[in-house]
């Protein structure tokens, strides 16, 4: 896909992009398991693999005609297949932003920023976590803020994703310095410092994979 001309994606292209994202998250299962095993329950990689595998299956068989359909299919697949807090939180990352949204046949940078900004609010409302609590918020919030800034700056779609990926990576790095407020890592106190959060890492993989697909990574 030429990054020179793409400033919006059709619903089918959004579906294909997230099929690629799902593949990359599943491929990252060993890495996510290793990261989560250091301070968590060690099951984050397994859960994300299960969630995205189910999402990929449903994206391929469901009738997809709008961007809303793509996000809803992914989110509901995660919530129904993963269980637990991660399923709800990552499911909300996809369904939380389309609640009440009119049907959209194309996705551009301003709409992506709007969807993920609403999703961020929904995740915070549901999970009660804030920036600095050593959760996926540590990568997701900076990425959303980068998307919003890029949209306001009229950046290209891929440039917005590049900036969001970088912001997410910086958030992952910053999470190493935080004391966990949730999950098993909470009980470790200072001992969790120095370790990155697995959920934040997953968010960075999602944004990196979206960028790769728009750049043509799906054809490599």
C-alpha positions in Angstrom: 0.0 0.0 0.0 1.5 3.4 -1.0 2.0 5.6 2.0 2.0 8.6 -0.3 -1.7 8.5 -1.1 -3.4 6.7 1.8 -5.2 9.1 4.1 -8.2 6.9 4.7 -9.0 3.2 4.7 -12.2 1.4 3.6 -13.9 -1.0 6.0 -12.3 -4.0 4.2 -8.9 -2.4 4.5 -9.4 -1.8 8.2 -10.4 -5.4 8.5 -7.2 -6.5 6.7 -5.1 -4.2 8.8 -6.4 -5.7 12.0 -6.0 -9.3 10.7 -2.3 -8.4 10.3 -2.3 -6.9 13.8 -3.8 -10.1 15.1 -1.1 -12.1 13.4 1.7 -10.0 15.0 0.2 -10.1 18.5 -0.1 -13.9 18.3 3.5 -14.1 17.1 4.4 -12.1 20.1 2.9 -14.6 22.6 6.3 -15.9 23.8 7.6 -12.3 24.4 4.4 -11.2 26.2 4.5 -14.4 28.3 8.1 -13.7 29.3 7.4 -10.1 30.2 4.2 -11.0 32.2 6.0 -13.8 34.0 8.4 -11.4 35.6 5.8 -9.5 37.6 2.4 -10.9 36.7 0.6 -14.2 36.3 2.4 -15.1 33.1 -0.8 -15.6 31.2 -1.0 -12.3 29.3 0.5 -13.7 26.1 -1.8 -16.6 26.2 -4.9 -14.4 26.7 -4.0 -12.0 23.9 -3.3 -14.9 21.6 -6.7 -16.4 22.3 -8.4 -13.0 21.9 -6.9 -12.1 18.6 -7.2 -15.6 17.2 -10.9 -15.5 17.9 -11.1 -11.9 16.5 -9.4 -13.0 13.3 -11.7 -16.0 12.9 -14.8 -13.8 13.4 -13.5 -11.0 11.1 -13.1 -13.6 8.3 -16.6 -15.0 8.6 -18.7 -12.0 9.8 -20.4 -9.6 7.4 -18.2 -6.5 7.5 -19.5 -3.4 5.9 -18.5 -0.6 8.2 -15.5 0.4 10.3 -17.8 0.0 13.3 -18.3 -3.7 12.4 -14.6 -4.3 12.5 -14.0 -2.7 15.9 -17.1 -4.3 17.4 -16.2 -7.8 16.1 -12.7 -7.5 17.5 -13.8 -6.2 20.9 -16.7 -8.6 21.4 -14.4 -11.5 20.3 -11.9 -10.6 23.0 -14.5 -10.1 25.7 -16.2 -13.4 25.0 -13.1 -15.5 24.5 -10.4 -14.2 26.9 -12.3 -13.7 30.1 -10.9 -11.9 33.1 -9.7 -8.3 33.3 -7.6 -8.3 30.2 -10.4 -9.5 28.0 -12.7 -6.7 29.3 -10.0 -4.0 29.1 -8.7 -4.9 25.6 -12.2 -5.6 24.4 -13.2 -2.1 25.6 -10.2 -0.7 23.6 -12.2 -1.7 20.5 -15.8 -1.4 21.5 -15.6 1.5 23.8 -14.8 4.0 21.1 -17.6 3.1 18.7 -20.5 3.3 21.2 -23.0 5.7 19.8 -20.9 6.3 16.7 -22.7 6.7 13.4 -21.9 4.0 10.8 -18.6 4.8 9.1 -17.5 3.3 5.8 -14.0 4.7 5.9 -11.4 5.4 8.6 -9.1 8.4 8.6 -6.7 9.7 11.2 -9.2 12.1 12.9 -11.8 9.3 13.2 -9.2 6.9 14.6 -8.1 9.5 17.1 -11.8 10.0 18.1 -12.5 6.3 18.4 -9.4 5.6 20.6 -9.9 8.7 22.7 -13.4 7.5 23.6 -12.0 4.1 24.2 -9.4 5.5 26.6 -12.1 7.2 28.6 -14.2 4.0 28.6 -11.2 1.9 29.8 -10.4 4.3 32.6 -14.0 4.4 33.7 -14.2 0.6 33.7 -10.7 -0.3 35.0 -10.1 2.8 37.3 -6.4 2.9 36.2 -4.6 6.1 35.3 -1.3 7.0 33.7 1.5 5.8 35.9 -0.3 2.8 37.4 1.8 0.3 35.3 -1.0 -0.9 33.0 -1.8 -0.7 29.3 -2.9 2.9 29.9 0.8 3.8 30.1 1.2 3.1 26.4 -2.4 3.7 25.2 -2.9 7.2 26.6 0.4 8.6 25.0 -0.5 6.9 21.7 -4.0 8.5 21.7 -2.6 11.9 22.6 -0.1 11.5 19.7 -3.0 10.6 17.3 -5.0 13.6 18.4 -2.0 15.9 17.9 -1.3 14.4 14.5 -4.9 14.8 13.4 -4.9 18.4 14.5 -1.7 18.9 12.5 -3.3 17.3 9.4 -0.6 14.7 9.3 -0.9 11.8 6.9 -2.5 8.6 8.2 0.8 6.7 8.3 2.6 9.6 10.0 0.0 9.7 12.7 0.5 6.0 13.3 4.3 6.4 13.4 4.0 9.1 16.1 1.5 7.0 18.0 3.8 4.0 17.8 6.7 6.0 19.1 4.6 7.5 22.0 3.4 4.0 22.9 7.0 2.7 23.0 8.0 5.6 25.2 5.1 4.7 27.5 6.3 1.1 27.7 9.7 2.3 28.7 8.3 4.7 31.3 6.2 1.8 32.8 9.5 0.3 34.0 9.8 3.0 36.6 6.2 2.7 38.0 5.0 0.8 41.0 2.0 -1.3 40.0 -1.4 -0.4 41.3 -3.3 -3.5 39.9 -3.0 -7.2 39.5 -0.3 -9.6 40.9 2.4 -7.0 40.4 0.7 -4.7 42.9 1.9 -7.1 45.7 5.5 -6.8 44.6 5.7 -3.1 45.4 9.2 -1.7 44.6 10.3 -5.1 43.2 8.1 -4.5 40.1 10.3 -1.4 39.3 12.6 -2.1 36.4 10.0 -4.3 34.6 7.8 -3.1 31.7 4.1 -3.8 31.8 2.9 -6.6 29.5 -0.4 -4.8 28.6 1.4 -1.7 27.6 3.7 -3.8 25.5 0.7 -5.3 23.7 -0.6 -1.8 23.0 2.8 -0.9 21.4 2.7 -4.0 19.3 -0.8 -3.1 18.1 0.2 0.4 17.0 3.5 -0.8 15.4 1.5 -3.5 13.4 -1.1 -1.0 12.3 1.8 1.3 11.0 3.5 -1.6 9.3 0.4 -2.6 7.5 -0.3 0.9 6.2 3.3 1.1 5.1 3.0 -2.1 3.3 4.2 -4.6 5.9 1.3 -6.9 5.0 2.9 -7.4 1.6 6.4 -8.1 2.7 
